[in-house]
């Protein structure tokens, strides 16, 4: 198992300083999420040979590896020009993964209505969801052969507001891709969009589960739907958190215990975004808590 940190809260650090910080916080692996000087959100990678060389040197000096690269491109856009640009950026990101000798990439299903294209999710026809799914399949037709050729695994997660934001149909869609290189990422902060039975959901995902994001969240459906209060009432906003373990309502013993029971041995990433003012403390705390649960459930085996 690779225990990684998503260092988004440390994105103010240079690429060259990032590996040493990750090591200082107790991690041997980075899940490198979008940042302006590397894989920028939705735009072409800001990557060139000297940047690759200096980053690889820093990784080696700190004895830290990249568990996964996390590009975010609009590969499911219902705007064909936008989708084609996203596929182009994906192809370059795959080349960068190969240059860095990284064999895992992860991302989200993507392209909800935010920020500017398409109609809203509450439209009665559901046309945007259908158009985005069709677009995603067109992108996969181009990209899956490349992932297979380069022997890179793609781990995909449903995200609140994506065209696919629930456990199902996400699992069956990934199974339908029918590639050993395309797997499922279970993001614990999205738990309550998936359902209410953590054990059952993880067991259902067992055959395609390769990656988990660890962060706590509140059950937005609790307290008669008033755990969060949104105005105006009935808004289609999607809410969740990426908190430290214990600050929300994810059932962590069920989460880690079930992962151990199903033999999970993939990438486990600390994925907290809520505490930029306490980023070092959060990173160290999450590493300690994750290890405590690993020792409790995997150590027993």
Secondary structure by P-SEA (a helix, b strand, c coil): cbbbbcccccccccccaaaaaaaaacccccccccccccccccccccccaaaaaaaaaaaaaacccccbbbbbcccccccaaaaaaaaaaaaaaaaaaaaacccbbbbccccccccccccccccccaaaaaaaaaaaaaaaaacaaaaaaacbbbbbbbccccccccaaaaaaaaaaaccccbbbbbcccccccccccaaaaaaaacccccbbbbbcccccccccccccccccccccbbbbbbccccccccaaaaaaaaaaaaccccbbbbcccccccaaaaaaaaaaaaaaaaaaaccccc
